[in-house]
Amino acid sequence: MNIKLIAIGKTDNKNLQSLMEEYQKRLSFYIKFELEVIPDIKNAKNLSETQQKEKEGELILSKLALTDFLILLDENGKSFGSIEFANELQKKMNAGIKTLVFVIGGPYGFSETVYQKAQQKISLSKMTFSHQMVRLFFIEQVYRGFTILKNEPYHHQ
């Protein structure tokens, strides 16, 4: 299985970028992982929230293959503990999913079209985090999930 994370807008914080690269490197020992960044919409300040979500949604959907399993990182999604999330990853691998695609939306969330295409929604927390920090937290949790599945000592209970 491959895992792909799609995010809107680049990470301009060098410290966060460095940590994301570190966890992506660690993840490469377990699975093929890809981070794809969709550039911010140009002239977004001239668009309504709905128009911005629609434009971002078109770009997100253009990055998907027909066989991809789409999961949105959404505040209204299902919450998992780290062990539960690891088990969820294992279920997806057991189901024979070729590519698992997670998406972090723009500042206003997702368009209705993206919500309709999604097969699952996951919430990382009830708290609100910056979109840049969510990327790091998510990549770290995927890494943690694989260390849990391999019974490695990274995760302590």
C-alpha positions in Angstrom: 0.0 0.0 0.0 1.1 3.6 -0.7 0.1 6.5 1.4 -0.2 10.0 0.0 -0.9 13.2 1.9 -2.3 16.1 -0.1 -2.2 19.6 1.5 -3.2 23.0 0.3 -0.4 25.7 0.5 3.3 25.3 1.2 4.9 25.1 4.6 7.0 28.2 5.0 8.3 27.4 8.5 11.7 25.8 8.1 11.6 24.1 11.5 8.3 22.4 10.7 9.5 21.5 7.2 12.7 19.9 8.7 10.6 17.8 11.2 8.2 16.7 8.4 11.2 15.6 6.3 12.6 13.6 9.3 9.4 11.7 9.8 8.9 11.1 6.1 12.5 9.6 6.0 11.6 7.4 9.0 8.3 6.3 7.3 10.2 5.2 4.2 11.4 2.1 6.1 7.8 0.9 6.4 5.8 2.2 3.4 5.9 4.4 0.3 4.8 7.8 1.5 4.3 10.9 -0.6 3.4 14.5 0.4 1.9 16.5 -2.4 1.4 20.2 -1.9 -1.2 22.1 -3.9 -0.2 25.8 -4.2 -2.4 28.3 -2.6 -5.2 29.6 -4.9 -4.1 32.9 -6.5 -6.2 36.0 -5.8 -8.1 34.0 -3.1 -9.0 37.2 -1.4 -11.2 38.1 -4.4 -13.2 34.8 -4.0 -16.0 33.9 -1.6 -15.4 31.0 0.8 -17.5 28.7 -1.4 -15.6 29.7 -4.6 -12.3 29.1 -2.9 -13.4 25.7 -1.6 -14.6 24.8 -5.1 -11.3 25.8 -6.8 -9.3 23.9 -4.2 -11.7 20.9 -4.5 -11.1 20.7 -8.3 -7.4 20.7 -7.7 -7.6 18.0 -5.0 -9.8 15.8 -7.2 -7.5 16.2 -10.1 -4.7 14.5 -8.0 -6.7 11.3 -7.4 -6.7 8.1 -9.3 -9.9 6.1 -9.7 -8.7 3.4 -7.3 -7.5 5.7 -4.6 -9.2 5.5 -1.2 -9.9 9.1 -0.1 -9.8 10.1 3.6 -10.3 13.7 4.6 -8.7 15.1 7.7 -11.8 16.9 9.0 -12.8 18.3 12.4 -16.1 16.4 12.1 -14.4 13.1 11.3 -14.0 10.0 13.5 -11.3 10.3 16.3 -8.8 7.6 16.9 -6.2 6.9 19.6 -2.8 6.1 18.2 -3.3 2.3 18.6 -6.8 2.5 17.0 -5.3 4.5 14.1 -2.5 1.9 13.7 -5.2 -0.8 13.5 -7.2 1.3 11.0 -4.0 1.4 8.8 -3.7 -2.4 9.1 -7.3 -2.8 8.1 -6.7 -0.7 5.0 -3.6 -2.8 4.1 -5.6 -6.0 4.6 -8.3 -4.8 2.4 -5.9 -4.6 -0.5 -6.1 -0.8 -1.0 -3.4 0.3 -3.3 -3.2 4.0 -2.4 -4.6 5.6 0.7 -4.9 9.3 0.1 -5.4 11.7 3.1 -6.2 15.3 2.4 -5.8 18.5 4.5 -8.1 21.1 3.1 -7.6 24.8 2.8 -8.6 27.4 5.5 -12.4 26.9 4.9 -12.4 23.1 4.6 -13.6 21.1 1.6 -16.1 21.6 -1.2 -19.3 19.4 -1.3 -17.8 17.6 -4.3 -14.8 16.5 -2.2 -17.0 15.5 0.7 -19.1 13.3 -1.7 -16.0 11.6 -3.1 -14.5 10.9 0.3 -14.8 7.4 1.7 -13.9 8.4 5.3 -13.3 11.4 7.5 -10.8 11.4 10.4 -10.3 14.1 13.1 -6.9 14.5 14.6 -8.3 16.5 17.5 -11.2 18.6 18.7 -8.6 21.4 19.0 -7.8 23.6 16.0 -4.2 23.5 14.7 -2.6 25.5 11.9 -2.6 23.7 8.6 1.2 23.6 8.6 1.3 21.9 12.0 -1.4 19.4 11.1 0.9 18.1 8.4 3.6 17.3 10.9 1.2 15.8 13.5 -0.3 13.6 10.8 3.0 12.3 9.4 4.2 11.6 12.9 1.0 9.7 13.7 1.4 7.6 10.5 5.0 6.8 11.5 3.8 6.0 15.1 1.1 3.7 13.6 3.7 1.7 11.7 6.0 1.4 14.7 3.0 0.1 16.8 2.1 -2.4 14.1 5.8 -3.6 14.1 5.9 -3.8 17.9 8.8 -1.3 18.0 9.5 0.7 21.2 8.7 4.2 19.8 5.2 4.2 21.3 4.8 3.8 25.0 1.6 2.8 26.9 
